[in-house]
Amino acid sequence: MVMTLWWVALLLLVAGIVVWAITFWHRRSMHKAPVLVANSAFLERVPSFVRSQRLARALRVVQVGIAVLGLLAASVLAGRVATERVQTPEFADRDIVLCLDISGSMYEYDTQILQTFADMVDDFQGERISLSIFNSTSRTVFPLTDDYDLVQRELKEGAEAIDFDEFGYRLGNRDYPQEKVEKYADFVEGTRGIDDQASVIPDGLASCGQLLDHAETDRSRSIIFATDNEVNGEPIFSLDEAAKSVRDRNIDLYTFYPGAYECGDECFDELKSVTEKHDGTLYQSSDPNAIPSIITEIQQTQAQKMGATPTLIRTDHPLFAFVFTLLALVGVLVVGWRNR
């Protein structure tokens, strides 16, 4: 910046000297001893001669003005007009598994989470996405993929299918079209593989961890784990063991806790303790629109872990000053030729 100011000051000084020199030369030339020409006094009364004299003086003024503008444009060009912006490199080698507890107490939240996630797909660039749902057993809706048309279609269809009040249906106080019931049943198929059990949450988390492949490559891996932690069954893993298995594979855990109907503080405390014990992050919110915040956190955190340091990018914009300088030079030459 200091060098730029010095250049501008220097060029302005040169411009001033040039203007002064031209003006001084012109005045001197005007004050030179006149050359006497016999019988030429009548020229002062000839209209064409008077016009020529006026035009010559005007052209000299224009020539000086163009030269000054050209020098100013050249000073701007030398000062390197530029814009600056900070850019953080984006990484496409990012894997995200959306791991949803599909038990009855989570239906309302799952619907909105799927809808919110589907709306965000358009902003993804190269990330691989997977969806796994679980109740007493797990089902992979789609494996890790960057086919965003498929991802968006499956998320939207899942949100529509799960937009279903299971308790109202069970109690018989709501009537649903058969097509709606079949769509719901197709979506949750495979998540009720164990009778008299539901929300086997630790096993669901452990199975989601198995979806993240390419363990030998340098990829960022994350699980968005949505559950109320109300276990109604006999899991193979404890929640701590499942979270540890995820952490051991260098998978980042982002837990979304919307609240619990029956378990209350006990479920939340366990979920928070286990998540943070294994370097995960827990989001407590009844608003599924908190999911974009989780995605933003994933993108920022993973970019830092993979060495994405902010870079100051300076972009020069010389075109205007260059063109103006060139036009000024041409203008000086044209006016000088006309005034010769």
C-alpha positions in Angstrom: 0.0 0.0 0.0 2.9 2.4 0.9 4.6 1.6 -2.5 1.3 2.3 -4.3 1.0 5.7 -2.7 4.6 6.6 -3.6 3.9 5.6 -7.2 0.8 7.7 -7.4 2.6 10.7 -5.8 5.5 10.4 -8.2 3.3 10.1 -11.3 1.2 13.1 -10.2 4.4 15.1 -9.7 5.6 14.1 -13.2 2.2 15.1 -14.6 2.5 18.5 -12.9 5.9 19.0 -14.3 4.8 18.1 -17.8 1.8 20.5 -17.6 4.1 23.2 -16.3 6.6 22.6 -19.0 4.0 22.7 -21.8 2.5 25.8 -20.4 5.9 27.5 -19.9 7.0 26.6 -23.5 3.7 27.9 -24.8 4.0 31.2 -23.0 7.6 31.6 -24.1 6.7 30.9 -27.6 4.0 33.6 -27.4 6.5 36.1 -26.0 9.3 35.5 -28.6 10.2 38.4 -30.7 7.7 38.4 -33.6 8.8 37.8 -37.1 7.8 40.8 -39.2 6.1 40.0 -42.4 5.2 42.8 -44.7 1.6 43.5 -45.6 0.2 40.8 -43.2 -1.8 43.0 -40.9 -4.9 42.2 -42.9 -4.8 38.6 -41.7 -6.1 39.5 -38.4 -9.3 40.5 -40.1 -9.7 37.3 -42.2 -12.3 35.1 -40.6 -10.8 31.9 -41.7 -7.4 32.9 -40.3 -9.0 33.9 -36.9 -10.8 30.6 -36.7 -7.6 28.7 -37.4 -5.8 30.6 -34.7 -8.6 29.9 -32.2 -8.7 26.2 -33.2 -5.0 25.9 -32.8 -5.1 27.3 -29.3 -8.1 25.0 -28.4 -6.3 22.0 -29.8 -3.2 22.8 -27.6 -5.4 23.0 -24.5 -7.1 19.7 -25.5 -3.8 18.1 -26.1 -2.5 19.1 -22.6 -5.8 18.0 -21.0 -5.6 14.6 -22.7 -1.9 14.2 -21.6 -2.8 15.0 -18.0 -5.7 12.5 -18.0 -3.4 9.9 -19.6 -0.8 10.4 -16.9 -3.5 10.0 -14.2 -4.7 6.8 -15.9 -1.2 5.6 -16.0 -0.7 6.3 -12.3 -3.8 4.3 -11.6 -2.5 1.5 -13.7 0.9 1.6 -11.9 -1.0 1.6 -8.5 -2.6 -1.8 -9.4 -6.2 -1.3 -8.6 -7.3 -4.6 -7.2 -9.9 -6.3 -5.0 -9.1 -8.7 -2.1 -11.1 -11.6 -0.7 -10.5 -14.3 1.7 -11.2 -17.8 0.4 -11.2 -21.1 2.3 -10.5 -24.1 0.0 -13.5 -26.4 -0.3 -13.0 -30.1 0.0 -15.2 -32.6 -1.8 -13.8 -35.6 0.0 -16.4 -35.5 2.7 -18.7 -38.4 3.7 -21.9 -37.8 5.8 -24.2 -40.6 7.1 -27.7 -39.4 8.2 -28.5 -41.9 10.9 -32.1 -41.7 12.1 -34.0 -43.3 14.9 -37.2 -44.2 13.2 -39.2 -45.2 16.3 -42.6 -43.8 16.9 -41.5 -41.0 19.2 -39.2 -39.6 16.5 -41.6 -39.5 13.6 -42.4 -35.8 13.8 -38.7 -34.9 14.0 -37.5 -37.4 11.3 -40.0 -36.0 8.8 -38.7 -32.5 9.2 -35.0 -33.6 9.3 -35.4 -35.4 6.0 -37.2 -32.4 4.4 -34.5 -30.0 5.7 -31.7 -32.2 4.5 -33.3 -32.6 1.1 -33.5 -28.9 0.7 -29.7 -28.6 1.5 -28.6 -31.2 -1.1 -28.4 -28.5 -3.9 -25.6 -26.8 -1.9 -23.4 -30.0 -1.8 -20.4 -30.3 -4.1 -18.8 -33.7 -4.1 -19.9 -34.9 -0.7 -21.1 -38.5 -0.5 -24.3 -38.9 1.4 -25.9 -41.9 3.0 -29.2 -42.5 4.9 -29.7 -45.3 7.5 -32.8 -45.7 9.6 -33.2 -48.0 12.6 -35.7 -49.2 15.1 -35.1 -52.7 16.5 -32.9 -53.3 13.5 -31.3 -51.1 10.8 -32.0 -50.5 7.2 -29.8 -48.7 4.7 -32.1 -46.6 2.5 -29.2 -45.7 0.2 -25.4 -46.1 0.7 -22.8 -43.4 0.3 -23.3 -41.7 -3.0 -22.8 -38.3 -4.7 -25.8 -39.0 -7.0 -27.7 -36.0 -5.7 -30.8 -36.6 -7.8 -31.1 -40.0 -6.1 -30.3 -38.5 -2.7 -32.9 -35.8 -3.0 -35.6 -38.1 -4.4 -35.1 -40.7 -1.6 -35.0 -38.0 1.2 -38.2 -36.4 -0.1 -40.0 -39.7 -0.5 -38.8 -40.8 3.0 -40.1 -37.5 4.5 -43.5 -38.0 2.8 -43.7 -41.6 3.9 -42.7 -41.0 7.5 -45.1 -38.0 7.9 -47.4 -40.4 9.7 -48.8 -40.4 13.2 -48.1 -44.0 14.3 -49.9 -43.6 17.6 -53.1 -42.2 16.0 -53.0 -45.1 13.5 -52.5 -47.7 16.3 -55.3 -46.2 18.5 -57.7 -46.2 15.5 -58.6 -42.6 16.0 -57.4 -41.5 12.5 -58.1 -42.8 9.1 -55.3 -42.9 6.5 -55.6 -43.9 2.8 -54.3 -47.4 2.1 -51.7 -45.9 -0.3 -50.4 -43.8 2.6 -50.2 -46.8 4.9 -48.4 -48.9 2.3 -45.9 -46.1 1.6 -45.1 -45.8 5.3 -44.8 -49.6 5.7 -42.4 -49.9 2.7 -40.2 -47.2 4.1 -39.8 -48.7 7.6 -39.6 -52.2 6.2 -36.5 -53.9 7.8 -36.4 -51.8 10.9 -38.6 -54.0 13.0 -36.7 -57.3 12.7 -36.9 -58.1 16.5 -40.3 -58.6 18.1 -41.2 -56.6 21.2 -38.2 -54.4 20.8 -37.8 -50.8 19.6 -35.3 -48.0 19.6 -32.3 -50.2 19.9 -30.2 -47.1 19.6 -26.7 -48.3 20.3 -26.9 -51.0 17.6 -28.3 -48.4 15.2 -25.4 -46.1 15.8 -22.9 -49.0 15.4 -24.5 -50.1 12.1 -24.3 -46.5 10.8 -20.6 -46.5 11.5 -20.2 -49.5 9.2 -21.5 -47.5 6.2 -18.4 -45.3 6.1 -16.0 -47.1 3.7 -12.5 -46.2 2.4 -11.0 -46.2 5.8 -7.6 -46.2 4.3 -8.1 -42.9 2.4 -7.8 -39.4 3.8 -11.5 -38.5 3.8 -13.5 -36.7 6.4 -16.3 -38.9 7.9 -19.2 -37.7 9.9 -22.4 -39.2 11.3 -25.5 -37.1 12.0 -27.2 -39.1 14.7 -30.8 -38.2 15.5 -32.4 -39.9 18.5 -34.2 -39.3 21.7 -32.2 -42.2 23.3 -35.3 -44.0 24.6 -34.2 -47.6 24.4 -36.9 -50.3 24.5 -35.0 -53.5 23.9 -31.8 -55.4 24.6 -29.0 -54.0 22.4 -25.8 -55.9 21.5 -23.7 -52.8 22.1 -23.9 -50.2 24.9 -24.1 -46.6 23.8 -20.6 -46.0 25.0 -19.3 -49.0 23.0 -21.1 -47.9 19.8 -19.8 -44.4 20.1 -16.3 -45.7 20.8 -16.4 -47.9 17.7 -17.3 -44.8 15.7 -14.5 -42.7 17.2 -11.9 -45.6 16.7 -12.6 -45.3 13.0 -11.9 -41.6 13.0 -15.6 -40.8 12.4 -17.0 -37.5 13.8 -20.2 -37.8 15.7 -22.9 -35.1 15.6 -25.8 -36.0 17.8 -29.2 -34.3 17.4 -31.4 -34.6 20.5 -35.0 -33.3 20.1 -36.1 -34.3 23.6 -37.7 -37.4 25.1 -41.3 -38.3 25.9 -40.7 -40.7 28.8 -37.0 -41.0 29.7 -36.3 -37.3 30.2 -33.1 -36.0 31.8 -31.7 -39.5 32.2 -31.7 -40.1 28.4 -30.3 -36.7 27.6 -27.5 -36.9 30.2 -26.3 -40.3 29.0 -26.4 -39.2 25.3 -24.6 -35.9 26.1 -22.0 -37.6 28.2 -21.2 -40.4 25.7 -21.2 -38.1 22.7 -18.8 -35.6 24.3 -16.6 -38.4 25.8 -15.8 -39.5 22.3 -15.2 -36.0 21.0 -18.6 -35.6 19.4 -20.9 -32.6 19.5 -24.5 -32.7 20.8 -27.2 -30.4 19.6 -30.3 -30.1 21.8 -33.1 -28.6 19.9 -36.8 -29.3 19.2 -36.3 -27.5 15.9 -35.1 -29.9 13.1 -34.0 -26.8 11.2 -30.9 -26.9 13.4 -29.6 -29.4 10.9 -28.2 -26.7 8.6 -26.1 -25.5 11.6 -24.8 -29.1 12.0 -23.9 -29.2 8.3 -22.1 -25.9 8.6 -20.2 -27.1 11.6 -19.2 -30.2 9.8 -18.0 -28.3 6.7 -15.9 -25.8 8.8 -14.5 -28.4 11.2 -13.6 -30.9 8.5 -12.0 -28.2 6.3 -9.8 -27.2 9.2 -8.8 -30.8 9.9 -7.8 -31.3 6.3 -5.6 -28.3 6.2 -7.8 -25.8 4.5 -6.3 -22.5 5.6 -7.9 -19.2 4.5 -6.1 -17.6 1.6 -6.0 -13.9 0.7 -6.7 -13.7 -3.0 -5.9 -10.4 -4.7 -7.4 -9.8 -8.2 -6.0 -7.0 -10.3 -8.4 -4.9 -12.4 -6.1 -3.1 -15.0 -8.4 -3.1 -18.0 -10.1 0.3 -17.4 -6.8 2.1 -16.6 -5.0 0.4 -19.4 -7.6 1.2 -22.0 -7.9 4.8 -20.8 -4.1 5.3 -20.9 -4.0 3.8 -24.5 -6.8 6.1 -25.6 -5.1 9.1 -24.1 -1.9 8.3 -26.0 -3.8 7.9 -29.2 -5.7 11.1 -28.5 -2.4 13.1 -27.9 -1.0 11.8 -31.2 -4.2 12.5 -33.2 -4.6 16.1 -31.7 -0.8 16.7 -32.2 -1.1 15.6 -35.9 -4.2 17.8 -36.4 -2.4 20.8 -34.8 0.9 20.5 -36.7 
